[in-house]
Amino acid sequence: MSFLSGVAIYFIIWWLVLFVTLPFGVRAQNEAEDMALGTDRGAPISAGIGRKAIATTILSLLIFATFYFLREVLEIGLDDIPFLPTY
C-alpha cells in the first residue's frame, strides 16, 4: 500500500467514525429546558465537537492499524474471505 492510499483509507475511516460518534452525548435544548430565543427546541446545547474529533481520531487510528496489520502484515485480502457458495 502506498502512502497516499493509506492516507485516503484513513480519511474515509475517519469520516465514517465521525458520523458514528456525532449523536453520542448530545443534549437538546428542550431536554435541558434551556431554550435560546429564535432557535429550534431540538438544537443541541453543546455538541462537544472537540472531544468527538479527538475520540474519532483515536478510534480511526485503531481501526486503520487493524486494517493495515491484516492487509500488509498477514496479507489477508478480500480474495481470502470465504463466501457462501451460490446454488
Beta strands, then each sheet from edge to edge (+ up, - down):
end
